Amino acid sequence: MLHRLFARATPPVDADAWARLRALSPLLRTFEGDEATRLRERANGFLKAKGIDAARDAPVGDFERQLIAAFAAIPVLELGLGWYGGWHGVIVYPDEFVAPHAFHDEAGVAHEGERVLAGESWDRGPMILSLADVLGCARGDLLGNVVIHECAHKLDQRNGEANGFPPLPAGMAAHAWTAAWQSAYDDLARRVDAGEETAIDPYAAEEPGEFFAVLSEYFFAEPLVVADEYPGVYEQLRRFYGQDPARRPAPEYPEHEA
Ligand SMILES: [Zn+2]
């Protein structure tokens, strides 16, 4: 149990703090005007609702907490912070971390192993992040956004395990959701199996829960990739998140080495 009674509150993302966050992050610079104001409000709500604690001496100060809160605010900008109910906080490691991993191989044999992760979300438990990966994604040195990825898992876990089927907002049809996602998932899995180079990280083809989380990252961080590759999924994400990131200015990331 974390006791926050004696912890100093992180200062809210005021205009100066927002300018510092924008200076680091091409993605945050795509939020302008009224939308930027509301994103800051959501981030400040997140800072009040969730503890963000350092583990293993990770250098986590006000700036890092505000950065994580700003990214976490993006998926719930329109859904509202209530969608993050049922869990309490974020634990930040300095770098990638090793987590126990139980899995079944293709023959159905159970294995206990370990894997190295940049982020992890426990059902009703904490979100765990690697600070090096948060900062790398923020600068655009790394593709995608690990905070948005883990937040997508949290939304997906609202109705059970993360399986790519979160509770849908009113007015969305379950059959349309499943149809769009299944055909896109099958397509990516087939292309990855065939050894094709894909615009979407092949990790997305691991399982439907990862597909939803990775496509949510791209939806916000590289929306045109989703709109081009899987327009049916883009439409479902647009309705789910209540946002149309392709209409924002394109984020200007640094060139990546091929
Ligand atoms: Zn994941």
Boltz pocket constraint, residues with backbone or C-beta under 6 A from the ligand:
constraints:
  - pocket:
      binder: B
      contacts: [[A, 119], [A, 149], [A, 153], [A, 209], [A, 210], [A, 213]]
      max_distance: 6.0
